[in-house]
Amino acid sequence: MLCRRTIVRSLKWAVIASAVLFMLLLRGDVYTLNPAQEASSRYAFDLIGWHLSNSMSKWTHLAFRAIPGRAISDVEKLALVDEYFKLGRVEDDLKNRINVVASKESPITPEARRLQAELGRAHRLRHDIRNDVEETLESELSSVIRSEGMGLLGEVVFPPVDIRLIETPKVLITSPRDKIERQDGILLDPHMSVESREEVEASLLEDEDISALVLDIGGVATYPASVYNGADLNATLSIMAHEWLHHYLFLRPLGQHMFDSPDMLVLNETVADLGGRELGDIAFKRIRSRMPEVVPVAFGSTTEIEDAGPTRPADFDFRREMQETRLTADALLARDEIEIAEAYMETRRKLFVANGHPIRKLNQAYFAFNGTYAESPASVNPIGGQVRRLRELSPDLGTFMSLVSGVSDYEEFLDLLSEIEAAGQSD
């Protein structure tokens, strides 16, 4: 009887907690949609539903693998990782073939049906091994985090590395037309068509005089973190580390003040970008060094697939050209020459496309988003160089993260950098 009362009491508090959470999520400002939210409302990403459907599934799989006889060896885990990313290349190849067939003839030809069936099979095979792959990559990254001195009391990685390999949501970014300034960042359905993206962007431009762009993104710092499932192994580990660093920083002053100012947003994203690549590169080298040379593949021949991406001339310097574009656009907008700036950006977009960089739209919103990442070629923000300088002056990544995560505003970061540089010069 006592047990039953305890269960009922626990359920009651769970319901109350859920109701409180629901009310907190439905703040008053949600009922009044801003123009960007209203224009994209039919494509809104169901973040709450995503959490409810994904938060427990991974732990259920861990419990399944704990059953005697269900565990798999380290070699088998690495084989599944290798197969997962080979199947990813198969999926990309099949999608490209389907697009070619559909562009030349009816999309319901026998060849199109065959390719679609193969794509479905590859997708199912990949989905079936996803949980094991996620756990292997999480374990590998956790080991690197500990080795870099970023664990709690040395050994405990907190928050735990927890990711979901999915088709990540898209994000709607808006900016005023007369200057490059990030405003909205709204998560949207990952399956939005190009036509739907264009429709949302056009409606905001025509009705609200706002520059808008719906972009694909590599990850979202949900928990578990949403990580794009179409990247290669090295990029996947870097995205994982980037999103985990956002979780890590959220518990520290830098992350807690992330949205206090545009500079703090850029500082947070740049730290996560730089640190994520460093952690990801280390994890990639470790895991590749242990990968079996010959790995059984469950789906045909995956080693003969060629890169179907656009050809990029070796003498085209994307970073230099993009930064020139950003600086010129800024100068034109500063003179209030909005239409000239937009025409210029479109001309430059065609140049990038011609040189193997398929940018769908190059506008103020494009630069507003990419400018948040000071390491991006589309950014001219000095924070990128400042963060790199602090990392150069730090003996290891753990020390760097300990230093930078403790700052609460951009001026404090600059003071910290000056102190570290002065100390280095006096040694």
C-alpha positions in Angstrom: 0.0 0.0 0.0 2.8 2.3 0.9 4.5 1.5 -2.5 1.3 2.4 -4.3 0.9 5.7 -2.4 4.5 6.5 -3.3 3.9 5.8 -7.0 0.7 7.9 -7.0 2.5 10.8 -5.2 5.4 10.6 -7.7 3.1 10.6 -10.7 1.2 13.6 -9.2 4.4 15.6 -8.9 5.5 14.5 -12.3 2.2 15.9 -13.7 2.6 19.1 -11.8 6.2 19.5 -13.0 5.2 18.8 -16.5 2.4 21.4 -16.3 4.8 24.0 -14.8 7.3 23.3 -17.6 4.5 23.6 -20.2 3.5 27.0 -18.8 7.1 28.2 -18.8 7.5 27.2 -22.4 4.3 29.0 -23.3 5.4 32.4 -22.3 3.2 35.4 -23.2 5.4 36.4 -26.1 4.7 33.1 -27.8 1.1 34.2 -28.4 2.2 37.3 -30.4 4.2 36.1 -33.3 6.7 38.4 -34.8 6.8 38.8 -38.6 9.4 36.1 -39.1 7.6 33.6 -36.8 4.3 34.3 -38.6 5.8 33.9 -42.1 7.3 30.6 -41.2 4.7 29.2 -38.7 3.5 26.4 -40.9 7.1 25.0 -41.0 7.9 25.4 -37.3 10.1 22.7 -35.9 8.5 20.8 -33.0 11.3 21.1 -30.5 9.2 19.8 -27.5 8.0 16.8 -29.5 11.6 16.1 -30.6 12.8 16.1 -27.0 10.0 13.8 -25.9 10.7 11.3 -28.7 14.5 11.3 -28.4 15.5 11.9 -24.8 14.9 8.3 -23.6 15.4 6.2 -26.7 19.2 6.2 -26.3 19.1 5.2 -22.7 16.7 2.4 -23.6 19.3 1.1 -26.1 22.1 1.3 -23.5 19.9 -0.9 -21.3 19.4 -3.3 -24.1 23.2 -3.6 -24.7 23.6 -4.3 -21.0 21.6 -7.5 -21.2 24.0 -10.6 -21.2 24.7 -11.7 -24.7 23.7 -8.4 -26.3 27.0 -6.5 -25.8 29.2 -6.0 -28.8 33.0 -5.8 -28.9 35.1 -2.6 -29.6 36.1 -4.0 -33.0 32.4 -4.5 -33.9 31.6 -1.0 -32.7 34.3 0.5 -34.9 33.1 -1.6 -37.8 29.6 -0.2 -37.4 31.0 3.4 -37.3 32.9 2.7 -40.6 29.8 1.2 -42.2 27.5 4.0 -41.0 29.6 6.6 -42.8 30.0 4.5 -45.9 26.3 4.1 -46.1 26.0 7.9 -45.8 28.1 8.2 -49.0 25.8 5.6 -50.6 22.8 7.7 -49.7 24.4 10.8 -51.1 25.3 9.0 -54.3 21.8 7.6 -54.7 20.1 11.0 -54.1 22.4 12.5 -56.8 21.4 9.7 -59.3 17.7 10.2 -58.5 18.0 13.9 -59.2 19.7 13.3 -62.5 17.0 10.8 -63.6 14.2 13.1 -62.5 15.7 16.0 -64.4 15.8 14.0 -67.7 12.7 11.9 -67.6 9.6 11.0 -65.6 10.4 10.4 -61.9 8.3 7.2 -62.0 10.4 5.2 -64.5 11.6 1.7 -63.5 15.1 3.1 -63.0 13.8 5.9 -60.7 11.9 3.3 -58.7 14.9 1.0 -58.4 17.1 3.9 -57.1 14.4 5.0 -54.7 14.2 1.5 -53.3 17.9 1.3 -52.9 17.9 4.6 -51.1 15.2 3.4 -48.7 17.2 0.3 -48.0 20.4 2.2 -47.3 18.5 4.6 -45.0 17.0 1.7 -43.0 20.3 -0.1 -42.6 21.9 3.2 -41.4 19.0 3.8 -39.0 19.4 0.3 -37.6 23.0 0.9 -36.5 22.6 4.5 -35.5 22.3 3.9 -31.7 25.5 1.9 -31.5 27.4 4.5 -33.7 26.2 7.4 -31.5 27.4 5.6 -28.3 30.8 4.8 -29.8 31.3 8.4 -31.0 30.1 9.8 -27.6 32.5 7.5 -25.8 35.4 8.5 -28.0 34.8 12.2 -27.6 34.3 11.9 -23.8 37.7 10.2 -23.6 39.3 13.1 -25.5 37.6 15.7 -23.3 39.0 13.9 -20.2 42.5 13.8 -21.7 42.3 17.5 -22.4 41.6 18.2 -18.7 38.0 19.3 -19.2 36.4 16.7 -17.0 34.7 17.5 -13.7 37.2 16.5 -11.0 39.4 15.1 -13.8 37.3 12.1 -14.9 33.7 13.0 -15.0 32.5 14.6 -18.3 29.6 16.9 -17.4 27.3 17.4 -19.0 27.6 13.9 -20.5 28.2 13.9 -24.2 24.8 12.9 -25.7 24.0 13.3 -29.4 21.4 12.3 -31.9 22.4 11.9 -35.6 19.5 13.3 -37.5 18.6 15.4 -40.4 18.9 18.7 -38.5 16.3 21.4 -38.5 16.8 24.3 -40.8 17.0 27.8 -39.4 15.4 31.0 -40.6 17.8 34.0 -40.2 16.7 37.6 -40.6 18.5 40.9 -40.9 17.5 44.5 -41.7 18.2 45.4 -45.3 20.1 48.6 -44.5 22.8 46.9 -42.3 24.1 43.4 -41.6 22.7 42.5 -38.1 21.4 39.1 -36.9 17.8 39.4 -35.6 15.7 36.2 -35.7 16.9 32.6 -35.6 13.9 30.3 -35.9 14.2 26.5 -36.2 12.1 25.1 -39.1 11.2 21.7 -40.5 14.3 19.8 -41.8 12.3 18.6 -44.8 11.3 22.0 -46.1 11.5 22.2 -49.9 13.5 24.8 -51.7 10.2 26.3 -53.0 9.0 26.7 -49.4 12.2 28.3 -48.3 12.0 30.8 -51.2 8.4 31.5 -50.3 9.2 32.4 -46.7 12.1 34.5 -47.7 10.2 36.4 -50.4 7.2 37.1 -48.1 9.4 38.7 -45.5 11.2 40.7 -48.1 8.0 41.9 -49.8 5.8 42.4 -46.8 8.2 43.4 -44.0 11.2 44.8 -46.0 13.4 42.2 -44.1 16.4 40.3 -45.5 15.7 36.6 -44.8 17.4 33.3 -45.5 16.5 29.7 -44.6 19.7 27.7 -44.0 20.9 24.2 -43.4 22.9 23.9 -40.2 25.3 21.3 -38.8 23.9 21.0 -35.3 21.7 22.4 -32.6 22.6 22.4 -28.9 19.5 20.6 -27.8 20.0 17.8 -25.3 20.7 15.3 -26.7 22.5 17.5 -29.2 21.1 17.4 -32.8 24.0 16.6 -35.1 23.7 16.5 -38.9 23.8 12.9 -40.1 25.1 13.6 -43.6 28.7 14.8 -42.7 31.8 12.7 -42.8 33.3 11.2 -39.7 35.8 14.1 -39.0 33.1 16.8 -39.5 30.6 14.8 -37.4 33.0 14.6 -34.4 33.8 18.4 -34.7 30.1 19.2 -34.8 29.5 17.0 -31.8 32.3 18.7 -29.9 31.0 22.1 -30.9 27.5 21.4 -29.5 28.9 19.8 -26.4 30.9 22.9 -25.7 27.7 24.9 -25.8 26.4 22.6 -23.1 29.6 22.9 -21.1 29.6 26.7 -21.4 26.0 27.0 -20.4 27.1 26.1 -16.9 29.7 28.8 -16.8 29.6 32.7 -17.1 30.5 32.8 -20.8 27.6 30.7 -21.8 25.2 32.2 -19.3 25.8 35.6 -20.8 25.8 34.4 -24.4 22.8 36.5 -25.5 23.7 39.7 -23.6 25.2 41.3 -26.7 26.2 40.6 -30.3 29.8 40.4 -29.2 29.1 37.8 -26.6 27.2 35.7 -29.1 30.1 35.8 -31.5 32.6 35.1 -28.7 30.6 32.0 -27.6 30.2 30.6 -31.1 33.9 31.2 -32.0 35.1 29.5 -28.8 32.8 26.5 -29.5 33.9 26.5 -33.2 37.7 26.6 -32.4 37.5 24.2 -29.5 35.1 21.9 -31.3 37.4 21.5 -34.3 40.4 20.8 -32.0 38.5 18.2 -30.0 37.0 16.7 -33.1 40.3 16.4 -34.9 41.9 14.6 -31.9 38.9 12.2 -31.6 39.0 11.5 -35.4 42.7 10.6 -35.4 42.2 8.3 -32.4 39.3 6.5 -33.8 40.8 6.1 -37.3 44.0 4.7 -35.9 42.0 1.8 -34.4 39.6 1.3 -37.3 39.9 -2.2 -38.8 41.5 -2.1 -42.3 38.9 -4.4 -43.8 35.3 -3.8 -42.5 32.3 -5.9 -43.5 29.8 -3.8 -45.3 26.1 -4.7 -45.3 25.2 -2.8 -48.4 26.9 -3.6 -51.7 30.1 -1.9 -52.7 30.5 1.4 -50.9 34.1 1.9 -51.6 33.8 2.8 -55.3 31.5 5.8 -54.9 33.1 9.0 -56.4 32.6 12.5 -55.1 29.7 14.0 -57.2 30.3 17.5 -55.8 31.1 20.5 -58.0 34.6 21.0 -59.3 36.4 23.8 -57.5 39.3 25.6 -59.3 42.5 25.3 -57.2 43.4 29.0 -57.7 40.1 30.4 -56.4 40.6 31.7 -52.8 37.1 31.4 -51.3 38.0 33.0 -48.0 39.6 36.1 -49.6 36.8 36.5 -52.1 34.1 36.1 -49.5 35.8 38.6 -47.1 36.1 41.1 -50.0 32.4 40.6 -50.7 31.5 41.3 -47.0 33.6 44.4 -46.7 32.2 45.9 -50.0 28.6 45.1 -49.0 29.2 46.7 -45.6 30.6 49.9 -47.3 27.7 50.1 -49.7 25.1 49.7 -46.9 26.9 52.3 -44.8 26.2 54.7 -47.7 22.6 53.6 -47.7 23.0 52.1 -51.2 20.9 49.1 -50.4 19.8 48.1 -53.9 23.3 48.5 -55.2 24.6 46.3 -52.4 22.1 43.6 -53.1 22.8 43.6 -56.8 26.5 43.4 -56.0 26.0 40.4 -53.6 24.0 38.6 -56.3 26.8 39.2 -58.8 29.3 37.8 -56.3 27.0 34.8 -55.6 27.2 33.9 -59.3 31.0 34.1 -59.1 31.1 31.7 -56.2 28.7 29.2 -57.9 30.8 29.3 -61.1 33.8 28.4 -58.9 32.2 25.4 -57.3 30.5 26.9 -54.2 26.8 26.4 -54.7 25.4 29.3 -52.6 21.6 29.6 -53.1 21.3 33.1 -51.8 23.8 35.7 -50.7 22.2 38.6 -48.8 22.3 40.5 -45.6 20.9 37.5 -43.7 23.6 35.2 -45.0 26.3 37.5 -43.6 24.3 38.0 -40.4 24.3 34.3 -39.7 27.9 33.5 -40.8 29.3 36.6 -39.2 28.3 35.1 -35.8 31.1 32.6 -36.4 34.2 34.7 -36.4 36.2 31.9 -38.0 33.9 31.9 -41.0 35.2 33.4 -44.3 32.0 35.5 -44.3 33.0 37.2 -41.0 35.2 40.3 -40.6 34.9 40.3 -36.8 38.2 40.7 -34.9 37.0 38.3 -32.2 38.2 35.4 -34.3 41.8 36.5 -34.2 41.5 37.4 -30.5 40.2 33.9 -29.6 43.0 32.3 -31.6 45.5 34.4 -29.9 44.3 33.4 -26.4 44.4 29.7 -27.5 48.0 30.2 -28.7 49.0 31.6 -25.3 47.3 28.8 -23.5 49.4 25.6 -22.8 46.5 23.3 -23.6 42.8 23.3 -24.6 41.7 22.6 -21.0 43.5 25.7 -19.7 42.1 27.8 -22.6 38.6 26.7 -21.9 39.0 27.3 -18.2 40.2 30.9 -18.8 37.7 31.9 -21.5 34.6 30.3 -19.9 34.9 32.5 -16.8 34.4 35.8 -18.6 31.0 37.5 -18.3 31.3 40.2 -21.0 33.4 41.1 -24.0 35.4 43.8 -22.2 36.4 41.3 -19.6 37.6 38.9 -22.3 39.7 41.7 -23.8 41.2 42.4 -20.3 42.0 38.7 -19.9 43.7 38.6 -23.2 45.8 41.7 -22.4 46.8 40.2 -19.0 47.8 36.9 -20.6 49.8 38.6 -23.3 51.6 40.9 -20.8 52.4 37.9 -18.6 53.9 36.1 -21.7 56.1 39.1 -22.6 57.4 39.3 -19.1 58.5 35.7 -19.0 
